Amino acid sequence: MKNAILRLPVVKNRTGLSRSTIYLRMSQNVFPKQVSLGGRAIGWVEDEIETWVANQIQRSRRIEK
């Protein structure tokens, strides 16, 4: 399990999503929630982002068949 915290630019790069899409999907409960790092800093748990990406790939592959 990877417990590293990823900041928004890295999350955008790994998912291919824009900032607004990330926040929209979080509000729809279909994307991992951010964690507070104190003050105004936030990030995402790396393992949760990797799991989300893997699930998106699996879902895409099932649709294509």
VOGU-3710 file (C-alpha; in Angstrom, 3 decimals, decimal comma):
1> mknailrlpv> 0,000/0,000/0,000  1,326/3,392/-0,966  0,516/6,080/1,553  2,210/8,934/-0,274  0,177/12,095/-0,692  -0,149/13,444/-4,229  -0,787/17,109/-4,900  -3,253/18,307/-7,558  -0,804/18,673/-10,489  0,308/15,045/-10,059
11> vknrtglsrs> -3,288/13,801/-9,720  -4,250/15,673/-12,894  -1,287/14,151/-14,716  -1,969/10,571/-13,556  -5,699/10,664/-14,254  -5,815/12,894/-17,315  -8,650/14,853/-15,694  -8,929/18,593/-15,294  -9,192/20,274/-11,908  -12,890/20,999/-12,387
21> tiylrmsqnv> -13,641/17,407/-13,425  -11,800/16,033/-10,386  -13,878/18,214/-8,047  -17,096/17,408/-9,908  -16,469/13,667/-9,652  -15,589/13,994/-5,962  -18,940/15,727/-5,390  -20,612/12,810/-7,218  -18,723/10,334/-4,986  -17,058/8,673/-7,989
31> fpkqvslggr> -13,509/9,931/-7,307  -11,365/9,649/-4,168  -11,787/12,471/-1,661  -8,875/14,727/-0,866  -7,187/14,803/2,528  -6,282/17,942/4,431  -2,579/18,552/4,885  -3,144/21,519/7,177  -3,797/25,135/6,397  -4,966/25,427/2,816
41> aigwvedeie> -2,976/22,432/1,530  -4,724/19,294/0,294  -3,683/16,120/-1,451  -4,863/12,661/-2,430  -3,706/9,258/-1,196  -1,588/7,710/-3,959  -3,004/4,208/-3,487  -6,583/5,490/-3,833  -5,708/7,314/-7,063  -3,948/4,240/-8,485
51> twvanqiqrs> -6,951/2,064/-7,599  -9,300/4,547/-9,273  -7,180/4,560/-12,450  -7,054/0,736/-12,512  -10,833/0,565/-12,084  -11,344/3,035/-14,942  -9,173/0,877/-17,198  -11,124/-2,277/-16,261  -14,460/-0,522/-16,789  -13,307/0,743/-20,182
61> rriek> -12,162/-2,703/-21,269  -15,509/-4,278/-20,320  -17,413/-1,663/-22,339  -15,280/-2,268/-25,439  -16,026/-6,016/-25,563
//
